[in-house]
Amino acid sequence: MYLCNSSLIISKILVNIKSPSAIFSSITKSHNHCSYYYFFSSSSSSKNKNWSLIHQIVKAFHNQQNPKPLNPILLSKLQLYHVPDVIISLQPKPFSAIRFFEWAESFFISPLSAPSFCALLHVLLQNQLFSRAAYVFDKFIMQFGNDYDTLDAFHDGFCDLDSTNHSVVYGFLIESYCRKGMFDKSVDIFMHVCVKGIFVSPNVVYLLLGSLIDSHCVDVIVDKYGELCSAMREQPFSVYEFVMNRFMNKGEVEMGLKFHKALIQGGFGLDIITCNKILKVIWMQNDIGVADDYFNMVVRIGPKPNVVTFSTLIDAYCKEGNLDKAFVLFDVMAGNGVTPDLIVYSILIDGLFKAGRLEDGQRLLLVALDKGIKLDVVGFSSAMDAYVKVGDLGRVIQIYKRMLNEGISPNVVSCSILIKGFCQNGRILEACGLFVQILKLGFEPSILTYSALIAGFCKSGNLRDGFYLYEDMIKKRCEPDTIVYSVLINGLCKQGLVGDALRFFFQAVNRGLSPNVFTLNTLLDSFCRLKCIVGAMKVYYLMGMLNIKADTVTYTILIKGAAQFGRVDEALMLFFQMLKKDFKPDVITYCTLIDGLCKLKKSSAGLCIFDFMCKNAVAPDIAIYNVLINMHSREGHLEAALGLFVHVVDRGPKPDVFTFNTMICCYCNFKRLDDAVQLFAKMTSEQLRPNAITFTILIDAFCREGRMDDAMLMFSKMLEEGPEPNLVTYSCLIHGYFKSQSMMESGLKLYNEMLENNIAPNIVSYSILIDGLCKRGLMKEASCAFRCALDKHLLPDVIAYTILIRGYCKVGRLTEAMMLYDNMLLNRLTPDRFLERTLEEYQLKKAGAKHLCA
């Protein structure tokens, strides 16, 4: 009776509803859940599939927007086990399947079965509705819990949907379980996939491995490493590389090393090629010490390192500037039976040359060649470039010839480096010849080629050819860079063509040059060197107009310019303004300011800046010490100068030629010639080559003390060992000889020798000659020398006039002396005290006054 009443109630409800989605709500309003569940559970005693029923329901839900009303009698036959079949049948209409699933959830009192969820997931994945599938999966986990075995449930879906992509479904399950943190399930499914031989996207494996790493489940990866590698064998994917990179990116270096060790201990054979990749990644992303730890572990436990392993770490140490460690590895390499190849030698040779260890680099280059290593043009170019930077053109040419003898053809880079070397040494014709050779070989000159040659033309003052080459660049569509423009601007400024330099700068901007701080610093420095303060300020304001921020170099140039103009306050103001703007002055800035203050006799301020520099942890270089030693020397503080010199000798920085020259000059000023000679001997013993200034300082000191034999001995040493004596050297010797009446003949002989060596005298050397001739009473020759100076457009100074006037007075030729004095006044030269005493001594001052009155 209860059953009949329930049936009548449901029949009435179903007759009055038009939409299947309203069924569940209508029933619940009319009767309780218990009677509803009892009716449906008792209405079917068989679970055989009713395809007619399924077909009619599918037909009703086929329209996704407005499902058709269902026959109440038909609905009375619908059971929970029919739901998966209906969903699978709606596969072409995924949104209809979703609507039916939601309707079924509200229609049945009992929760939908796991196969119903799996069927919907199959349909959604088949139609690539991944976000909706993720939502359904989350509901599935909430309903059935973490322990439910999904593999069997999903198996029926594969059978019912032949077109289902197994890879997509299993990949989705692995991703979803990883997302839910259920990594054991993800691994189980992955292992099932591996057994079945089903392809899984590498992205899925990335996610699985990444999740295991992030969850510190590395032991799982180690346990399943073989299966993971087998699954990825056909893919361009390395499990080891992925895991190690992940650890390095996370900064968990120790975990990476432990993983490597665990795999080796587990008997897994690792590929050294992959390990080499990891070694490079570690070096690029971490401290070099970490890379060294990884390398040592590989050497210790495997796999066996090859030449690439060693070259990778050797390259790392060379780039870090730690050449000693690089050569230790080089020795370890030989000890492990690994033969160095071209790459290893090239890295080490390049590292030595870049570190300034030129002799070591040259020696290793020859060793490599002797061992039959065929160095390429890059290795030879690196060696050439290093010697160009230190100005040793002879060695550059030697290496270039050796390269040709080895049968290696030069390229544009090597030729450009040689052109640069020629230009730096003023050998422009040879540079031009090599440029023509580049064109004959069919090479297109690079911007390096053009910039080197243009710089050579500008350095030699040949701006016309420099600009001709610039035009040639533009014709050949080789766009000039900031270096080329800066060289040409600098060339114009050096010749005083500051207006042309500014016009050319604006032309370059119109051509598309994006001016940077380097370009404007070059222009600013050029104006400061020419002491053109107006032009310098224009450039400084131009930087602001072009929104180019000044840098440390800009302020250093301005400080130098202010010091050159004697504006100490402005130099200091610029320095403190620089600090206020958070610019960190470098050692060049400090040196510029200290040198400027010392030259302006503000030594106490210079020493204060030096102390400030040391307190700010800026290590002074040898140039600053040279400035300070020179300052103490000029002020007569021998002990202070000597104290600084001893400091740099004992503690560094390493003294250079200028340091020794300054200290030798200081000894000479205090007439301690023996100490100066000892310091000269120490200088040569430390393989520092004395320059012309060194010899000239000592020669001049000997001459002033009348030790002409010692002076000539030093002069002979200079001729034998080099460098070539210059005009100042000859002038000192000649002046020394002319001091003694008995040695004037030697002085004249030396003067003629100077002329034979094509060393043109200046007004100082002419004054020395005139003085010597006057002392011997050879006034005709002295007057001839004076006229010679005039003919060569060397306007005599007051010293030259005084010497000749006094010479005329001594021999009684007062009229000629007076005429020469009048000529001096016409040339607007003011008499000095010595000349005034001469005029008073010979009573020429009164005569000159009478002469003027007449």
Secondary structure as UniProt FT lines:
FT   HELIX           2..16
FT   HELIX           20..22
FT   HELIX           23..30
FT   HELIX           33..42
FT   HELIX           51..61
FT   HELIX           72..76
FT   HELIX           80..82
FT   HELIX           83..89
FT   TURN            90..92
FT   HELIX           94..107
FT   HELIX           114..126
FT   TURN            127..128
FT   HELIX           130..144
FT   TURN            146..147
FT   HELIX           150..160
FT   TURN            162..163
FT   HELIX           166..179
FT   TURN            180..181
FT   HELIX           183..196
FT   HELIX           202..214
FT   TURN            215..216
FT   HELIX           218..223
FT   HELIX           225..231
FT   TURN            232..236
FT   HELIX           239..250
FT   HELIX           253..265
FT   TURN            266..267
FT   HELIX           272..285
FT   HELIX           288..301
FT   HELIX           307..320
FT   HELIX           323..335
FT   TURN            336..337
FT   HELIX           342..354
FT   TURN            355..356
FT   HELIX           358..370
FT   TURN            371..372
FT   HELIX           377..389
FT   TURN            390..391
FT   HELIX           393..405
FT   TURN            406..407
FT   HELIX           412..424
FT   TURN            425..426
FT   HELIX           428..440
FT   TURN            441..442
FT   HELIX           447..459
FT   TURN            460..461
FT   HELIX           463..475
FT   TURN            476..477
FT   HELIX           482..494
FT   TURN            495..496
FT   HELIX           498..510
FT   TURN            511..512
FT   HELIX           517..529
FT   TURN            530..531
FT   HELIX           533..545
FT   TURN            546..547
FT   HELIX           552..564
FT   TURN            565..566
FT   HELIX           568..580
FT   TURN            581..582
FT   HELIX           587..599
FT   TURN            600..601
FT   HELIX           603..615
FT   TURN            616..617
FT   HELIX           622..634
FT   TURN            635..636
FT   HELIX           638..651
FT   HELIX           657..669
FT   TURN            670..671
FT   HELIX           673..685
FT   TURN            686..687
FT   HELIX           692..704
FT   TURN            705..706
FT   HELIX           708..721
FT   HELIX           727..738
FT   HELIX           741..743
FT   HELIX           744..756
FT   TURN            757..758
FT   HELIX           763..775
FT   TURN            776..777
FT   HELIX           779..791
FT   TURN            792..793
FT   HELIX           798..810
FT   TURN            811..812
FT   HELIX           814..826
FT   TURN            827..828
FT   HELIX           833..841
FT   TURN            842..843
FT   HELIX           844..853
//
